[in-house]
Amino acid sequence: MTLPASIRRDAVTLSARLPSLVIAARRVAQTVRHGVHGRRRAGSGETFWQFRPFLSGEPSSRVDWRRSAREERAFVREREWEAAHTVWIWFDRSASMQFGSSLAPVTKIDRATLLALAFADLCVRGGERAGLLGLTRPLATPGVVERFAEAIATDERLRGASQAPLPPALPAATRSMVLMLGDFLSEPEDVARAIQAVSAEGAIGELVMIVDPIEETYPFSGNTEFLDPAGALTVLTPRAQNLRDAYLARLAAHRETIRAICARAGWGMNIHRTDASPAEILLALRMRLSAPEPGAGLRSA
């Protein structure tokens, strides 16, 4: 078996693919919006949500006397939560993200880009502000997808296509949310430092590990040539099937280490395969933003 035959590494730059990714992101975001029926949380906004029974110990000023007069018990008028979040998004554009096998319809970087753009669209349309960590300020405009695409293309022209595999050490503000998308194949201590830096001021976050199905299934046997993502190293391995158990064990151990790092920081960690529907993970992330519980995480999608 020869590995290069099963890999699709597009020579076209990400910026050249952005127009089609923008269209795809808007399409999947629209699909997800149909599955999100409002935020519906009690809070300090101005929109009426519901009446609920008065609880012992609450100040009497909260009682809605007109509603309470209809029955023999006191009711409180609750208002829908309307405080805007600031959501910071970062996705990995390093060499390893260019990988895409014949088992998936897209490369890892294309899926990460789509998720980043679509999630930004969902956040802005849901009343939040969204920004690309290290690239843009938080935006609340309906044209956020195009603005983000323009910022990514400009950055690629200025600094080159391949970027660092972890986000810049820029702390997100307290009470903001951070979404980090990538394969996170870096050393665990480097991932830990990145999360610590971003959440230094109290931001909560979600880490989504993007994985190609061939990385999980390891279908290799016989003479197999493995290529370094940057193209600088090749390894020819006879009887590649003999490495399968050791590879899968190391992959599982790496993921559990990253998951533990996220849990200690109060973050959630998720695994998303590029042969899975992007709408599923987006819907889960959107619902997680609506009711953030540090460290809860999401099911893999």
C-alpha positions as CSV (number, residue, x, y, z in Angstrom):
1,M,0.0,0.0,0.0
2,T,1.3,3.5,-0.8
3,L,-0.1,6.3,1.5
4,P,0.2,9.3,-1.0
5,A,-2.5,7.8,-3.2
6,S,-5.0,8.1,-0.4
7,I,-4.2,11.7,0.5
8,R,-5.7,14.8,-1.1
9,R,-3.5,17.8,-0.4
10,D,-4.9,20.7,-2.3
11,A,-2.2,23.1,-3.7
12,V,-4.8,25.9,-3.9
13,T,-4.5,28.3,-0.9
14,L,-7.2,28.6,1.7
15,S,-7.9,32.2,0.6
16,A,-8.7,30.9,-2.9
17,R,-11.3,28.5,-1.4
18,L,-12.8,31.0,0.9
19,P,-15.7,32.1,-1.4
20,S,-17.1,28.6,-1.5
21,L,-16.5,28.1,2.2
22,V,-18.4,31.3,2.9
23,I,-21.4,30.0,1.0
24,A,-21.2,26.6,2.7
25,A,-20.9,28.2,6.1
26,R,-24.0,30.4,5.6
27,R,-25.9,27.3,4.4
28,V,-25.0,25.1,7.4
29,A,-25.6,28.1,9.8
30,Q,-29.1,28.5,8.4
31,T,-29.7,24.8,8.9
32,V,-28.6,25.0,12.5
33,R,-30.7,28.1,13.2
34,H,-33.8,26.0,12.5
35,G,-32.8,23.8,15.4
36,V,-32.2,26.6,17.9
37,H,-35.5,28.0,19.3
38,G,-34.2,31.1,21.1
39,R,-32.1,31.5,24.2
40,R,-35.1,31.5,26.6
41,R,-33.2,32.2,29.9
42,A,-34.3,34.3,32.8
43,G,-32.2,37.5,33.3
44,S,-32.0,41.2,33.2
45,G,-33.3,42.0,29.8
46,E,-36.4,43.8,28.7
47,T,-38.3,41.1,26.9
48,F,-41.0,39.2,28.8
49,W,-40.4,35.5,29.1
50,Q,-42.8,33.9,31.6
51,F,-44.6,34.1,34.9
52,R,-43.4,31.8,37.7
53,P,-44.6,31.3,41.3
54,F,-43.2,33.7,43.9
55,L,-40.5,32.0,46.1
56,S,-40.2,32.5,49.9
57,G,-37.4,35.0,50.6
58,E,-37.6,37.0,47.4
59,P,-38.3,40.7,47.7
60,S,-42.0,41.6,47.4
61,S,-41.1,44.2,44.8
62,R,-40.7,41.4,42.3
63,V,-44.3,40.3,42.5
64,D,-46.5,41.1,39.5
65,W,-49.7,42.0,41.4
66,R,-52.0,42.2,38.4
67,R,-51.2,38.6,37.4
68,S,-51.3,37.5,41.1
69,A,-54.7,39.0,41.5
70,R,-56.2,36.4,39.1
71,E,-55.3,33.5,41.4
72,E,-54.7,32.8,45.1
73,R,-50.9,32.9,44.9
74,A,-48.2,35.4,44.0
75,F,-46.4,35.4,40.7
76,V,-43.2,36.9,39.5
77,R,-42.7,38.3,35.9
78,E,-39.4,37.0,34.5
79,R,-37.6,38.6,31.7
80,E,-35.6,36.8,29.0
81,W,-31.8,36.9,29.4
82,E,-30.3,39.4,26.9
83,A,-26.8,40.1,28.1
84,A,-24.5,39.8,25.0
85,H,-21.6,37.4,25.1
86,T,-18.3,38.1,23.4
87,V,-17.2,35.0,21.5
88,W,-13.6,34.6,20.4
89,I,-12.9,32.1,17.7
90,W,-9.6,30.6,16.7
91,F,-8.8,27.8,14.2
92,D,-5.6,26.1,13.3
93,R,-4.1,26.9,9.9
94,S,-0.8,24.9,10.4
95,A,0.6,22.4,8.0
96,S,-1.0,19.3,9.6
97,M,-4.5,20.8,9.0
98,Q,-4.0,20.6,5.2
99,F,-4.5,16.8,5.5
100,G,-7.5,15.1,3.9
101,S,-7.9,11.5,3.1
102,S,-10.1,9.6,0.6
103,L,-12.4,8.7,3.6
104,A,-13.6,12.3,4.0
105,P,-15.1,14.9,1.7
106,V,-13.0,17.8,3.0
107,T,-9.6,18.6,4.5
108,K,-9.3,19.3,8.2
109,I,-8.6,23.0,7.5
110,D,-11.6,23.4,5.3
111,R,-13.9,21.9,7.9
112,A,-12.3,24.1,10.7
113,T,-12.8,27.2,8.5
114,L,-16.4,26.3,7.8
115,L,-17.1,25.7,11.5
116,A,-15.5,29.0,12.5
117,L,-17.4,31.1,9.9
118,A,-20.7,29.3,10.5
119,F,-20.4,29.6,14.3
120,A,-19.6,33.3,14.0
121,D,-22.8,33.8,11.9
122,L,-24.9,31.9,14.5
123,C,-23.5,33.9,17.4
124,V,-24.1,37.3,15.7
125,R,-27.6,36.4,14.7
126,G,-28.2,35.2,18.2
127,G,-27.2,38.6,19.7
128,E,-23.6,37.9,20.6
129,R,-20.4,39.6,19.3
130,A,-17.8,37.4,17.6
131,G,-14.2,38.0,16.9
132,L,-11.3,36.0,15.4
133,L,-8.7,35.8,18.1
134,G,-5.6,37.8,17.0
135,L,-7.2,38.9,13.8
136,T,-10.3,41.0,14.3
137,R,-12.1,42.9,17.0
138,P,-15.5,41.5,18.2
139,L,-18.2,42.2,15.5
140,A,-22.0,42.3,15.7
141,T,-22.8,42.8,12.1
142,P,-24.8,40.4,9.9
143,G,-21.9,40.5,7.4
144,V,-19.5,38.9,9.9
145,V,-18.8,35.9,7.7
146,E,-17.5,38.0,4.8
147,R,-15.6,40.2,7.2
148,F,-13.9,37.2,8.8
149,A,-13.1,35.7,5.3
150,E,-11.5,39.0,4.3
151,A,-9.4,39.1,7.5
152,I,-8.2,35.5,6.9
153,A,-7.3,36.1,3.3
154,T,-5.4,39.3,4.2
155,D,-3.5,37.5,6.9
156,E,-2.6,34.7,4.5
157,R,-1.3,37.1,2.0
158,L,0.8,38.9,4.6
159,R,2.1,36.0,6.6
160,G,1.8,33.0,4.4
161,A,-0.6,30.1,4.3
162,S,0.7,28.0,7.2
163,Q,0.4,29.5,10.7
164,A,1.3,28.4,14.2
165,P,-0.6,25.2,15.5
166,L,-1.8,27.0,18.6
167,P,-3.4,30.4,19.3
168,P,-1.5,33.6,20.2
169,A,-1.1,34.2,24.0
170,L,-3.9,36.8,24.1
171,P,-6.2,36.6,27.1
172,A,-9.9,36.8,26.4
173,A,-12.0,39.1,28.6
174,T,-13.8,37.8,31.7
175,R,-17.2,36.2,30.9
176,S,-16.4,35.8,27.2
177,M,-16.3,32.4,25.5
178,V,-13.5,31.0,23.4
179,L,-13.9,28.4,20.6
180,M,-10.7,26.7,19.5
181,L,-10.7,24.5,16.4
182,G,-7.7,22.3,15.3
183,D,-6.2,18.9,15.4
184,F,-4.2,19.7,18.6
185,L,-1.4,17.3,17.8
186,S,1.1,19.6,19.6
187,E,2.7,18.5,22.9
188,P,0.2,18.5,25.7
189,E,2.2,21.0,27.8
190,D,2.1,23.4,24.8
191,V,-1.7,23.0,24.6
192,A,-2.0,23.6,28.3
193,R,0.0,26.8,28.1
194,A,-2.2,28.0,25.2
195,I,-5.4,27.4,27.1
196,Q,-4.0,29.0,30.3
197,A,-3.0,32.1,28.4
198,V,-6.3,32.5,26.6
199,S,-8.4,31.9,29.8
200,A,-6.1,33.9,32.1
201,E,-8.9,36.5,32.8
202,G,-11.7,34.0,33.4
203,A,-13.0,33.2,29.9
204,I,-14.6,29.8,29.5
205,G,-14.0,27.8,26.3
206,E,-14.5,24.8,24.1
207,L,-11.8,22.9,22.3
208,V,-12.9,21.0,19.2
209,M,-10.4,18.5,17.9
210,I,-10.8,18.1,14.1
211,V,-9.8,14.6,12.9
212,D,-9.8,12.8,9.6
213,P,-11.3,9.4,9.8
214,I,-8.2,7.7,8.5
215,E,-6.4,9.0,11.6
216,E,-8.7,7.0,13.8
217,T,-9.1,3.9,11.7
218,Y,-5.5,3.4,10.6
219,P,-6.2,1.1,7.6
220,F,-2.6,0.8,6.6
221,S,-0.8,-2.5,5.8
222,G,2.3,-3.6,4.0
223,N,4.9,-1.1,2.8
224,T,3.5,2.3,3.6
225,E,5.2,5.7,3.1
226,F,4.2,8.2,5.7
227,L,4.7,11.9,4.9
228,D,5.4,14.8,7.3
229,P,2.6,17.4,7.0
230,A,5.2,20.0,6.0
231,G,6.7,17.7,3.4
232,A,10.1,17.7,5.0
233,L,10.2,14.1,6.1
234,T,9.1,10.7,4.7
235,V,9.1,7.4,6.5
236,L,8.8,4.1,4.6
237,T,7.4,1.5,6.9
238,P,7.3,-2.2,6.0
239,R,4.4,-4.2,7.6
240,A,2.7,-1.0,8.7
241,Q,-0.1,-3.1,10.2
242,N,2.3,-4.0,13.1
243,L,2.2,-0.4,14.3
244,R,-1.6,-0.1,14.5
245,D,-2.1,-1.1,18.1
246,A,0.7,1.1,19.4
247,Y,-0.5,4.1,17.3
248,L,-4.1,3.8,18.4
249,A,-3.0,3.5,22.1
250,R,-0.8,6.6,21.8
251,L,-3.6,8.5,20.1
252,A,-6.1,7.6,22.8
253,A,-3.6,8.6,25.5
254,H,-2.9,12.0,23.9
255,R,-6.6,12.7,23.7
256,E,-7.2,11.8,27.3
257,T,-4.4,14.1,28.3
258,I,-5.8,17.0,26.3
259,R,-9.3,16.3,27.8
260,A,-7.8,16.4,31.3
261,I,-6.1,19.7,30.6
262,C,-9.4,21.2,29.4
263,A,-11.2,19.9,32.4
264,R,-8.7,21.5,34.8
265,A,-9.3,24.8,33.0
266,G,-13.1,24.4,33.1
267,W,-13.2,23.9,29.4
268,G,-15.1,21.4,27.3
269,M,-13.3,19.2,24.8
270,N,-14.9,17.5,21.8
271,I,-13.9,15.4,18.8
272,H,-15.3,16.1,15.3
273,R,-14.6,13.9,12.4
274,T,-14.5,15.4,8.9
275,D,-16.8,12.7,7.6
276,A,-19.5,13.8,10.1
277,S,-22.1,16.5,9.6
278,P,-20.9,20.0,10.6
279,A,-24.4,20.9,11.6
280,E,-24.4,18.5,14.6
281,I,-21.3,20.0,16.3
282,L,-22.5,23.5,15.5
283,L,-25.9,22.9,17.1
284,A,-24.2,21.5,20.2
285,L,-21.8,24.4,20.4
286,R,-24.6,26.9,20.0
287,M,-26.6,25.3,22.8
288,R,-23.5,25.2,25.0
289,L,-23.1,28.9,24.5
290,S,-26.7,29.5,25.6
291,A,-26.1,27.8,28.9
292,P,-22.4,27.6,29.6
293,E,-21.3,25.2,32.3
294,P,-17.5,25.1,32.6
295,G,-16.0,21.8,31.9
296,A,-19.3,20.2,30.7
297,G,-18.1,19.6,27.2
298,L,-20.2,18.1,24.4
299,R,-20.6,14.7,22.9
300,S,-18.3,14.0,20.0
301,A,-19.8,14.8,16.6
